[in-house]
Amino acid sequence: MNITITDSAIEELNKKIGEQNGILKIKYEIDEHEFFGCAGGMPTLWFVSSAEENDDLLFDTNNRSVLMEKSKLLFFEKELKIDFSITANSFQLISPQRIINGRMSFINKVK
């Protein structure tokens, strides 16, 4: 997995996180109301205090490390980019094939 964080996303993350200690996590939230086991979900960007020992993998990026859940890696392409859109005023998760989430929420779990 290769994850890149754009300059605009780095700038926005620095505003939101400041001097807090923690780590970014791409959390794939699955809709609990999906029928027949069909996975429907949306990735969100979390800032957490630590990894979940048996479920998270740590990936190095061009800026800061990012956690992802082992069990959810199959939902993602091998190349990912975390961006920030000023127009949409939100983070975006993009692969070379598609926009995975054009309005990715940021949730600070450290506060």
N, C-alpha and C positions, 0 to 999 in steps of 0.2 A: 504494500500500500504506500503510495507516494502522495503526501498531503502538502499543499502550498498555501500560505496565507498571504494575501495581497497587501500592499502598503496601506490601502484605505481601510482594510479590515484590522490591520495591526494598530493603526491610529485609533480606531473606534474601540478596540479591545482595551487599549491603554487608558482611554477615558473611562470605560466602564469598570475596569478592574483596579486601576491605580496601583497602590503598593500592597494589595492583599496577597496573601500566600494561597496558592491553589493551582489547579490545572484545568485546561480546557477539555471538554468531553463532547463528542458528537453522540448524542443519545437518540436512538431510534425508538420513538414512542409508537406502539402499536395500538390501534383502536380495538378496545376490548369487545366491541359490539359487532365485529366482523362475523359473517356467517360462514359455516362450513370450513373453518380453519384458514380461510383466505387471508393472507397477511396484507393489511393495509395500514400504512403508517407514515409518519413524517419525522425526518430528523430535526432535532433542535440542538442548539449550542448551549451547553451548560458550563458553568464554572464551579468546580467541586473542590473539596479539601483534599481528597485522596482517591486512589483507584479502588474499585471493588475487586478484592484480591483474586477471586476465581473467575471473574467474568470480563475484566478489562485488559486490553492490550495497549501498550504505549507506542506511539509513532512519533518519530522526530520530524520536524518540519523546518522550513527556512527561518522560523522565528521562535516558536515555543512548542513544546511537546503537546500532543493531543491524544486523549484516550478514545478508544472505540470498544464497543462490546463485541467479544469474540463471536457470540451467537448471532449477531446482526451483520457481520461482515459480508455475507452473501447478498445483501441488498445494495451494495455499493460497488462501483467500478474501481479499478486499481489506481487510477489517477483522480484525485479530488482537489478542488480549490475552494478555500473559504474566502469569500469576498464581502465587501460592504457596499451596498448601493445607496448613494446619497439621495437619489430620486425616490426610491422605495423606503428609505430610512430604515433599512434592515439588512441583516446578514444574509448571504446567499451561499448555498452549497452547490457547486458546479462540477461536472465531469466533462471530458471532451465530447461525450455523446449527448448530454442533456443538462438541463437545469433541474437538479434534484429537489431543491427547495429554494424558490426565489424570494421568500419572505421568512427566513429562518429566525425563530425566536431566540433570544438570549436570556438565560435564567441563571441568576447568581445564587448558588446554593451555599456559599461561604458566609454570607452576611449574618 
